[in-house]
């Protein structure tokens, strides 16, 4: 069954975009991308070019969620930095055009890889691609936010304290069942909050392999664009690298789709750096000796991701989920909380 989330009013959209994007041409087709659980994304094909449209989902949404205007703002600001992003074309805040806010950007000709193990690549290429991700992450964290006009992109104060409060509220607003491990995790995080060390940078918020577009180069694929900036803000840089390492701790279960990680795989044989090597590489590029409080940052990443998954479950039940896989992802909320508690016990923290 086709729903409002799967289609666009093409005639109205064509008229609007032709008036706001130079050389837009005539819209021939609007096709929704599969995958992704947050903001519906469409490939727009015209008689002159290809574009990507990204919108809020239809229906009633949680406060501050699905901030496509923030995505547009941050990618536009990064246009002249080393951080690779698509070219932004237009932000539409008028809900009357397609029924919700959206923006349009150029379509980047590259490949998105959903499998964290990069099974189709050689060990040498895998190592290169993970090195690329590490390099781009440090480039992001070294952006001069004042120079690019993003010095008001986040709130002052302890980032993790703010985030724990925000995602705790989001989780409770989307709660569909009681998960004891989630309650235990939130309590532990609040009691073990590190002192604010003053580090602030632009962070992505969902930094992982499948949010990057790589060049179609068989020997040395480069990152052409970092995508999905919905959760970006000014915050603590360690949250990004901990989040990526958390995702790579996920099991290698094909049923998990883009949530599949590297747990149990021989990273050395694959040519993929270990977590310790990846963090050390990041620290070297950032001029750091180490990342203290690593258990907290990883546990926080599990909590935050579980809260995001709970939001997906809520959208599934409300009928506003962006993908048919929403139920599978939503069901991962409890296992993620359980895995976080298990990790903390292994570290002797619980």
ZILIN-V257864 format. One record per residue. RES is the residue in one small letter. SS is DSSP state (h for helix, s for strand, l for the rest). NEAR is the number of other ideal C-beta (glycine too) atoms within 8 Angstrom. Layout:
BEGIN
res | ss | near
RES | SS | NEAR
RES | SS | NEAR
END
This chain:
BEGIN
res | ss | near
x | l | 2
x | l | 4
x | l | 7
x | l | 6
x | l | 10
x | l | 7
x | l | 8
x | l | 8
x | l | 9
x | h | 8
x | h | 6
x | h | 9
x | h | 14
x | h | 10
x | h | 8
x | h | 10
x | h | 14
x | h | 10
x | h | 5
x | h | 8
x | l | 10
x | l | 3
x | l | 6
x | l | 12
x | l | 9
x | l | 7
x | s | 13
x | s | 6
x | s | 7
x | s | 13
x | s | 7
x | s | 10
x | l | 8
x | l | 5
x | l | 9
x | l | 11
x | l | 10
x | l | 9
x | l | 13
x | l | 11
x | s | 10
x | s | 13
x | s | 11
x | s | 14
x | s | 9
x | s | 12
x | l | 5
x | l | 6
x | l | 9
x | s | 9
x | s | 15
x | s | 13
x | s | 13
x | s | 12
x | s | 14
x | l | 10
x | l | 15
x | l | 8
x | l | 7
x | l | 4
x | l | 9
x | l | 9
x | l | 5
x | l | 5
x | l | 8
x | l | 9
x | l | 8
x | h | 15
x | h | 10
x | h | 12
x | h | 15
x | h | 12
x | h | 11
x | h | 13
x | h | 13
x | h | 8
x | h | 9
x | l | 11
x | l | 9
x | l | 4
x | l | 8
x | l | 4
x | l | 10
x | l | 8
x | l | 10
x | l | 11
x | l | 7
x | s | 13
x | s | 9
x | s | 9
x | s | 11
x | s | 12
x | l | 6
x | l | 5
x | l | 7
x | l | 4
x | l | 11
x | l | 10
x | l | 8
x | l | 9
x | l | 11
x | s | 13
x | s | 16
x | s | 13
x | s | 13
x | s | 10
x | l | 11
x | l | 8
x | l | 5
x | l | 10
x | s | 8
x | l | 9
x | l | 10
x | l | 9
x | l | 8
x | l | 12
x | l | 11
x | l | 13
x | l | 5
x | l | 4
x | l | 8
x | l | 6
x | h | 9
x | h | 7
x | h | 14
x | h | 14
x | h | 11
x | h | 10
x | h | 13
x | h | 11
x | h | 10
x | h | 12
x | h | 13
x | h | 12
x | h | 9
x | h | 13
x | h | 14
x | h | 11
x | h | 11
x | h | 15
x | h | 12
x | l | 8
x | l | 14
x | l | 6
x | l | 12
x | l | 7
x | l | 6
x | l | 11
x | l | 6
x | l | 13
x | l | 7
x | l | 4
x | l | 12
x | l | 9
x | l | 5
x | l | 3
x | l | 7
x | l | 7
x | h | 12
x | h | 13
x | h | 10
x | h | 10
x | h | 12
x | h | 14
x | h | 8
x | h | 9
x | h | 12
x | h | 10
x | h | 8
x | h | 13
x | h | 14
x | h | 7
x | h | 9
x | h | 12
x | l | 9
x | l | 7
x | l | 5
x | l | 5
x | l | 9
x | h | 6
x | h | 11
x | h | 13
x | h | 9
x | h | 10
x | h | 16
x | h | 12
x | h | 8
x | h | 12
x | h | 14
x | h | 8
x | h | 6
x | l | 8
x | l | 11
x | l | 9
x | l | 4
x | l | 8
x | l | 5
x | l | 4
x | l | 7
x | l | 9
x | s | 13
x | s | 13
x | s | 15
x | l | 13
x | l | 13
x | l | 9
x | l | 14
x | l | 11
x | h | 9
x | h | 9
x | h | 10
x | s | 14
x | s | 11
x | s | 15
x | l | 9
x | l | 8
x | l | 8
x | l | 5
x | l | 4
x | l | 6
x | l | 13
x | l | 8
x | s | 13
x | s | 10
x | s | 11
x | s | 14
x | l | 9
x | l | 8
x | l | 12
x | l | 13
x | l | 7
x | l | 12
x | s | 10
x | s | 12
x | s | 12
x | l | 10
x | l | 11
x | h | 9
x | h | 16
x | h | 14
x | h | 14
x | h | 14
x | h | 15
x | h | 12
x | h | 13
x | h | 12
x | h | 12
x | h | 11
x | l | 12
x | l | 14
x | s | 8
x | l | 12
x | l | 7
x | h | 6
x | h | 5
x | h | 11
x | h | 11
x | h | 8
x | h | 9
x | l | 14
x | l | 11
x | l | 12
x | s | 9
x | l | 5
x | l | 9
x | l | 5
x | h | 9
x | h | 6
x | h | 6
x | h | 11
x | l | 10
x | l | 11
x | l | 10
x | l | 7
x | h | 9
x | h | 6
x | h | 8
x | h | 13
x | h | 12
x | h | 8
x | h | 11
x | h | 13
x | h | 12
x | h | 8
x | h | 9
x | h | 10
x | l | 5
x | l | 8
x | l | 3
x | l | 5
x | l | 11
x | l | 5
x | l | 7
x | h | 9
x | h | 10
x | h | 12
x | h | 12
x | h | 14
x | h | 15
x | h | 14
x | h | 13
x | h | 15
x | h | 16
x | h | 11
x | h | 12
x | h | 16
x | h | 13
x | h | 9
x | h | 13
x | h | 15
x | h | 13
x | h | 14
x | h | 16
x | h | 14
x | h | 14
x | h | 11
x | h | 7
x | h | 9
x | l | 8
x | l | 11
x | l | 14
x | l | 12
x | l | 10
x | l | 4
x | l | 9
x | h | 14
x | h | 9
x | h | 10
x | h | 14
x | h | 13
x | l | 9
x | h | 12
x | h | 13
x | h | 11
x | h | 8
x | h | 12
x | h | 15
x | h | 9
x | h | 10
x | h | 15
x | h | 12
x | h | 8
x | h | 13
x | h | 13
x | h | 9
x | h | 6
x | l | 7
x | l | 5
x | l | 9
x | l | 7
END
